[in-house]
């Protein structure tokens, strides 16, 4: 693995795709802002994957009530 794309949020780098790393493995990061075109391409891939999931699974059930009940415990 030579290069991965990630987003920095809440003080943590989150990979945009699965990575082949062991848990707590040390790595060295070189930070370079992504070009606008790269981000747009990533957003397009996300939309394509989301559509594929909806085609395969249908609409996902609304779990709002389950989440609310769990938080009341």
C-alpha positions, 0 to 999 in steps of 0.5 A: 500500500503506497497511498491512501486517501483519508479525511481529517475529522474530529482530530483523527484521519479516517481512511476513505477506503479499507486499508490493509493494516494491523490494529495499532500498527505504526505508519508514517503519513505525508499529508497533502491536500487532495485536489478538488477533482479527486474529492469529486471522484471520491464522492462519485464512488460513494454515490455509486456504492450507495446506489449498489447497496440500495439496489441489492438490499432495498431501502434500509429500515428506519432504526430511529426508535431502536436507537432512542430506546437503546439510549434510554437504557 
